[in-house]
């Protein structure tokens, strides 16, 4: 009989009862696997807005919480049995649906159902029943690494079923599970026959025998993350982790955008990004086994796993903006008209007139008029100014 890692059968029965009361909208809602429970359904049964499960929390930090309200809707409208074409490698658990992208995180701490090889009844909760072309089941190959993105080539097909009736809102699907050991993913595709639409499900399972996942990491306090300054948009904050021998363990880069640059805001953004991607480091406040980031300049701390590891936080400011092009050279002038009148040299003197423009005194003999202090010869405005001046 299948057992669950973190829930009693009674608790799971309660979860199923709650699921039966979940608001349904047939235009969008269709279903997911509940035995073994799917990745999305497990997270949907917890505190969606503030999950305590590390993997569920990381998924919400990447993709938001809407996925776990829409747990029944991991679909592709135009699949038409071309699953590999519409769902690329690395996006199998989300069905290449951006709302569910947090489910694609490669982690070894997704909650798993204990399972055994042999005959097994899968149970799929159908919130909106559909006619079926095929239910197809796949399982990861022996030796698969759960901390790598799931690819089609990681999977081995082991069961196909045609149209079956839905009874009491549940599709019951009988298959024979192949022998495996340790942690694996069972992947299901459900292709409708009355539409090109298909649905996708990832189930995390654990077999007895070798390859069991390691125990949860023990987090060691490595010191505070302190923000002393605001930073400009485009700043890159890098959290680097080093092994005991000084080699790189991992590096997570976060580029700050609008609203994330204050000393109280950027540590939160960095912590959220690190916690969603990293395996050896977490940032936040440790409480009841969970490390949760907080919006504060000094409230977050860095936690590391593994003996002898250390960390470093680098801040790379964006390059300064290019300075504006300097204005072009301004021609020199000798006087601001009429200052110096009487000393102007024909063919040489340049003055700045009242209109802000420059005028050159004409060569001799016309240039003699430049030294006449009369309104008629005021450069640019007198009625006879062209007799004495040349506009520069």
C-alpha positions as CSV (number, residue, x, y, z in Angstrom):
1,X,0.0,0.0,0.0
2,X,1.2,3.5,-0.8
3,X,2.3,5.7,2.1
4,X,2.9,9.4,2.2
5,X,6.0,11.0,3.5
6,X,4.5,13.9,5.3
7,X,0.7,13.3,5.7
8,X,-1.4,10.6,7.3
9,X,-4.0,8.8,5.3
10,X,-6.7,10.6,7.4
11,X,-5.1,14.0,6.6
12,X,-5.1,13.1,2.9
13,X,-8.7,12.0,3.0
14,X,-9.5,15.4,4.5
15,X,-7.6,17.1,1.7
16,X,-9.6,15.1,-0.9
17,X,-12.8,16.2,0.8
18,X,-11.8,19.8,0.6
19,X,-10.8,19.4,-3.0
20,X,-14.4,18.2,-3.8
21,X,-15.6,21.5,-2.4
22,X,-13.1,23.6,-4.4
23,X,-14.8,26.2,-6.6
24,X,-14.9,24.9,-10.1
25,X,-15.1,26.6,-13.5
26,X,-15.6,24.1,-16.3
27,X,-14.2,26.5,-18.9
28,X,-10.8,26.3,-17.2
29,X,-10.7,23.5,-14.6
30,X,-10.0,20.0,-15.7
31,X,-8.0,18.0,-13.1
32,X,-4.8,16.6,-11.8
33,X,-3.4,13.4,-10.2
34,X,-4.2,12.9,-6.5
35,X,-2.8,9.3,-6.1
36,X,0.1,9.6,-6.1
37,X,-0.4,13.3,-5.5
38,X,0.9,15.6,-8.2
39,X,3.5,18.3,-7.5
40,X,1.0,21.1,-8.1
41,X,-1.7,19.4,-6.0
42,X,0.5,18.8,-3.0
43,X,1.5,22.5,-2.9
44,X,-2.2,23.6,-3.3
45,X,-3.2,21.8,-0.1
46,X,-0.8,23.9,2.0
47,X,-0.8,27.6,2.8
48,X,-0.7,28.9,-0.7
49,X,0.1,32.5,0.1
50,X,2.8,31.6,2.7
51,X,4.0,28.0,2.1
52,X,6.2,26.3,4.6
53,X,7.3,23.5,2.3
54,X,10.7,24.7,0.8
55,X,10.0,23.5,-2.7
56,X,6.5,24.9,-2.8
57,X,7.8,28.2,-1.4
58,X,10.5,28.3,-4.1
59,X,7.9,27.7,-6.8
60,X,5.8,30.6,-5.6
61,X,8.9,32.9,-5.6
62,X,9.5,32.0,-9.2
63,X,6.0,31.8,-10.6
64,X,3.7,33.4,-8.0
65,X,0.8,31.7,-6.2
66,X,-1.8,31.6,-9.0
67,X,-0.6,28.1,-10.1
68,X,-1.8,26.6,-6.9
69,X,-5.2,28.1,-7.1
70,X,-5.4,26.8,-10.7
71,X,-4.0,23.4,-9.9
72,X,-6.4,21.7,-12.3
73,X,-5.3,23.6,-15.4
74,X,-1.8,22.5,-16.6
75,X,-2.7,22.2,-20.2
76,X,-1.9,23.0,-23.8
77,X,-4.9,23.9,-26.0
78,X,-3.4,22.7,-29.3
79,X,-1.3,19.7,-28.3
80,X,-3.2,17.2,-30.5
81,X,-0.9,14.4,-29.2
82,X,2.2,16.3,-30.3
83,X,3.4,16.6,-26.7
84,X,7.1,17.0,-27.5
85,X,6.4,19.8,-29.9
86,X,4.4,21.9,-27.5
87,X,6.2,21.1,-24.3
88,X,10.0,21.5,-24.6
89,X,12.7,20.0,-22.4
90,X,12.9,21.7,-19.0
91,X,9.2,22.7,-19.0
92,X,7.5,19.3,-18.7
93,X,6.0,19.8,-15.2
94,X,4.6,23.2,-16.2
95,X,3.3,21.9,-19.5
96,X,5.1,24.9,-21.0
97,X,2.5,27.1,-19.3
98,X,4.1,30.2,-17.8
99,X,1.7,30.3,-14.9
100,X,3.1,27.0,-13.6
101,X,6.8,27.7,-14.3
102,X,7.7,27.3,-10.6
103,X,6.9,23.5,-10.9
104,X,9.9,23.1,-13.3
105,X,12.5,23.9,-10.7
106,X,15.0,21.1,-10.5
107,X,15.1,20.2,-6.8
108,X,15.5,17.0,-4.8
109,X,13.1,18.1,-2.0
110,X,9.7,18.1,-3.8
111,X,7.5,16.1,-1.5
112,X,7.4,12.5,-2.8
113,X,4.9,9.6,-2.4
114,X,6.4,6.3,-1.3
115,X,5.7,3.7,-4.0
116,X,6.7,0.2,-5.2
117,X,7.1,-1.5,-8.5
118,X,4.1,-3.6,-9.7
119,X,0.4,-3.1,-10.2
120,X,-0.8,0.4,-9.2
121,X,-4.0,2.3,-9.4
122,X,-3.5,5.9,-10.4
123,X,-6.3,8.3,-9.4
124,X,-6.9,11.5,-11.3
125,X,-9.4,14.0,-10.0
126,X,-11.4,15.3,-13.0
127,X,-13.0,18.6,-12.2
128,X,-14.3,18.8,-15.8
129,X,-14.5,15.3,-17.4
130,X,-13.5,14.9,-21.0
131,X,-13.6,12.1,-23.6
132,X,-10.1,10.6,-23.8
133,X,-7.9,9.5,-26.7
134,X,-5.0,8.4,-24.4
135,X,-3.6,8.5,-20.9
136,X,0.2,8.0,-21.2
137,X,2.5,7.3,-18.3
138,X,6.3,7.8,-18.2
139,X,8.9,7.4,-15.5
140,X,12.4,8.7,-15.2
141,X,15.3,6.3,-16.0
142,X,17.4,4.8,-13.3
143,X,20.2,7.1,-12.4
144,X,18.3,10.3,-13.2
145,X,19.4,13.3,-11.3
146,X,16.5,15.3,-9.7
147,X,18.6,18.4,-9.6
148,X,18.7,18.7,-13.3
149,X,15.8,20.0,-15.6
150,X,13.5,17.2,-16.6
151,X,13.8,16.3,-20.3
152,X,11.8,13.9,-22.5
153,X,14.9,11.8,-23.0
154,X,15.0,11.3,-19.2
155,X,11.6,9.4,-19.4
156,X,10.7,5.9,-20.3
157,X,7.1,5.1,-21.3
158,X,5.5,2.3,-19.3
159,X,1.7,2.5,-19.7
160,X,-1.0,3.7,-22.0
161,X,-4.8,3.6,-21.4
162,X,-7.7,4.6,-23.6
163,X,-11.0,6.1,-22.6
164,X,-12.2,5.2,-19.1
165,X,-15.3,6.4,-17.2
166,X,-15.1,9.0,-14.4
167,X,-16.7,7.7,-11.3
168,X,-17.4,10.1,-8.4
169,X,-15.1,12.7,-10.0
170,X,-12.2,10.2,-10.2
171,X,-10.5,8.5,-13.1
172,X,-9.1,5.2,-11.9
173,X,-6.1,4.1,-14.1
174,X,-4.5,0.7,-13.6
175,X,-0.8,0.4,-14.7
176,X,2.2,-1.7,-13.9
177,X,5.1,0.4,-12.6
178,X,8.6,-0.7,-13.5
179,X,11.3,-1.4,-11.0
180,X,13.2,1.6,-9.8
181,X,15.1,2.7,-6.7
182,X,15.3,6.0,-4.9
183,X,13.6,9.3,-6.1
184,X,11.9,9.5,-9.5
185,X,9.2,11.5,-11.4
186,X,6.2,9.8,-13.0
187,X,4.9,11.9,-15.8
188,X,1.4,11.7,-17.3
189,X,-0.1,13.2,-20.4
190,X,-3.9,13.1,-20.9
191,X,-4.9,13.7,-24.5
192,X,-8.6,14.5,-25.1
193,X,-10.4,12.9,-28.1
194,X,-13.0,15.6,-28.4
195,X,-10.5,18.4,-28.6
196,X,-6.8,19.0,-29.4
197,X,-6.3,20.0,-25.7
198,X,-4.0,17.9,-23.5
199,X,-3.1,18.0,-19.8
200,X,0.3,17.3,-18.1
201,X,1.1,16.0,-14.6
202,X,4.4,15.5,-12.6
203,X,4.3,13.2,-9.7
204,X,7.3,12.9,-7.4
205,X,7.7,9.4,-6.0
206,X,10.3,7.5,-4.0
207,X,11.0,3.8,-4.3
208,X,12.7,1.6,-1.6
209,X,16.3,0.7,-2.1
210,X,19.4,2.6,-3.1
211,X,19.4,6.1,-4.3
212,X,17.2,7.6,-1.6
213,X,17.5,11.3,-1.4
214,X,19.8,12.7,1.3
215,X,18.3,14.0,4.5
216,X,17.2,17.7,4.5
217,X,20.2,20.0,4.5
218,X,21.4,21.3,7.9
219,X,21.6,25.1,7.5
220,X,24.6,26.8,9.1
221,X,24.4,30.5,9.9
222,X,27.1,32.2,7.9
223,X,26.4,35.8,8.9
224,X,24.2,38.7,8.0
225,X,23.3,40.2,4.7
226,X,23.6,43.9,5.4
227,X,22.5,46.6,3.0
228,X,24.4,49.8,3.7
229,X,23.3,51.7,0.6
230,X,20.6,52.1,-2.0
231,X,21.8,51.0,-5.4
232,X,20.8,52.3,-8.9
233,X,18.6,50.3,-11.3
234,X,20.7,47.8,-13.2
235,X,23.0,46.9,-10.3
236,X,24.0,43.2,-10.2
237,X,24.2,41.5,-6.8
238,X,26.1,38.2,-7.0
239,X,25.9,35.6,-4.2
240,X,28.9,33.3,-4.6
241,X,29.4,30.1,-2.6
242,X,32.8,28.4,-2.3
243,X,33.7,24.8,-1.3
244,X,36.1,24.1,1.5
245,X,39.0,23.9,-1.1
246,X,38.1,27.3,-2.5
247,X,36.5,26.1,-5.7
248,X,33.2,27.6,-6.8
249,X,30.1,25.7,-5.6
250,X,27.5,28.0,-7.2
251,X,26.8,31.6,-8.1
252,X,23.4,33.4,-8.2
253,X,23.2,36.8,-9.9
254,X,20.3,39.2,-9.3
255,X,19.9,42.3,-11.4
256,X,17.9,45.0,-9.6
257,X,15.0,46.7,-11.4
258,X,12.6,49.5,-10.5
259,X,11.2,49.2,-7.0
260,X,14.1,46.9,-5.8
261,X,16.9,49.3,-5.3
262,X,16.5,50.7,-1.8
263,X,18.5,49.3,1.1
264,X,15.3,47.7,2.5
265,X,14.2,46.3,-0.8
266,X,17.2,44.8,-2.6
267,X,18.1,42.2,0.1
268,X,14.6,40.8,-0.2
269,X,14.8,40.5,-4.0
270,X,18.3,38.9,-3.8
271,X,17.1,36.5,-1.1
272,X,14.0,35.5,-3.1
273,X,16.1,34.8,-6.2
274,X,18.8,32.8,-4.3
275,X,16.3,30.7,-2.4
276,X,14.5,29.8,-5.7
277,X,17.6,28.7,-7.5
278,X,20.4,27.7,-5.1
279,X,21.0,24.4,-3.5
280,X,23.8,25.3,-1.0
281,X,22.7,28.7,0.3
282,X,19.6,30.3,1.6
283,X,19.0,33.9,2.8
284,X,16.3,35.1,5.2
285,X,15.1,34.5,8.8
286,X,15.3,30.9,10.1
287,X,12.2,30.0,12.0
288,X,10.7,26.6,12.6
289,X,13.0,25.1,10.0
290,X,12.0,27.5,7.2
291,X,14.2,30.3,6.0
292,X,12.0,33.2,4.9
293,X,13.3,36.5,3.4
294,X,12.2,39.8,4.9
295,X,12.1,43.3,3.5
296,X,14.8,44.8,5.7
297,X,18.3,46.3,5.3
298,X,19.7,44.2,8.3
299,X,17.1,41.5,9.1
300,X,18.3,38.7,6.7
301,X,21.0,36.2,7.3
302,X,23.0,33.9,5.0
303,X,22.8,30.1,5.7
304,X,25.0,27.5,4.0
305,X,25.1,23.7,3.8
306,X,28.1,21.5,3.7
307,X,31.3,21.5,5.8
308,X,33.8,24.3,5.3
309,X,31.8,26.3,2.7
310,X,32.0,30.0,2.6
311,X,30.3,32.8,0.7
312,X,30.9,36.2,-0.8
313,X,28.5,38.9,-1.9
314,X,29.6,41.1,-4.8
315,X,27.8,44.3,-5.9
316,X,28.5,45.5,-9.4
317,X,27.1,48.9,-10.2
318,X,26.0,49.7,-13.7
319,X,28.3,51.8,-15.9
320,X,27.6,55.6,-15.6
321,X,25.6,57.1,-18.4
322,X,27.4,58.5,-21.4
323,X,28.1,62.2,-20.9
324,X,26.3,64.5,-23.4
325,X,28.2,65.6,-26.4
326,X,29.9,69.0,-25.7
327,X,28.6,71.9,-27.7
328,X,30.5,72.9,-30.8
329,X,33.2,75.5,-30.5
330,X,31.9,79.1,-30.3
331,X,33.7,81.6,-32.5
332,X,35.8,84.1,-30.5
333,X,34.8,87.7,-30.5
334,X,36.6,90.9,-29.5
335,X,33.9,93.1,-28.0
336,X,30.3,93.2,-27.1
337,X,28.9,96.0,-29.3
338,X,29.1,99.0,-28.7
339,X,32.0,98.5,-26.2
340,X,35.3,99.4,-27.9
341,X,33.8,101.4,-30.7
342,X,36.4,103.6,-32.3
343,X,39.0,100.9,-31.8
344,X,37.6,98.4,-34.3
345,X,40.0,97.2,-36.9
346,X,38.5,96.8,-40.4
347,X,38.8,93.2,-41.6
348,X,39.7,91.9,-38.2
349,X,37.4,92.9,-35.3
350,X,34.5,90.6,-34.4
351,X,31.7,91.8,-32.1
352,X,28.8,90.2,-30.4
353,X,25.6,92.2,-31.1
354,X,22.5,92.7,-29.1
355,X,20.8,89.8,-30.9
356,X,23.4,87.4,-29.6
357,X,25.0,86.9,-33.0
358,X,28.5,87.7,-34.1
359,X,29.5,90.2,-36.8
360,X,32.8,90.9,-38.4
361,X,33.9,94.4,-39.4
362,X,34.3,94.6,-43.2
363,X,37.7,95.2,-44.7
364,X,38.7,98.8,-45.5
365,X,37.3,101.1,-46.9
366,X,33.8,99.8,-45.9
367,X,35.0,98.8,-42.5
368,X,35.5,102.4,-41.6
369,X,31.8,102.6,-40.9
370,X,32.2,100.0,-38.1
371,X,33.6,102.7,-35.8
372,X,30.6,105.1,-36.4
373,X,28.5,105.2,-33.3
374,X,25.1,105.6,-35.0
375,X,21.9,103.5,-34.9
376,X,22.1,103.1,-38.7
377,X,25.3,101.0,-38.4
378,X,24.3,98.8,-35.4
379,X,25.2,95.3,-36.5
380,X,22.1,93.2,-37.3
381,X,19.5,95.9,-36.7
382,X,20.6,99.3,-38.2
383,X,19.1,100.1,-41.6
384,X,22.7,100.4,-43.1
385,X,24.4,97.7,-41.0
386,X,25.3,95.7,-44.1
387,X,27.5,98.6,-45.3
388,X,29.8,98.0,-42.3
389,X,29.4,94.4,-41.1
390,X,29.4,90.8,-42.3
391,X,27.2,88.4,-40.4
392,X,29.5,85.7,-38.9
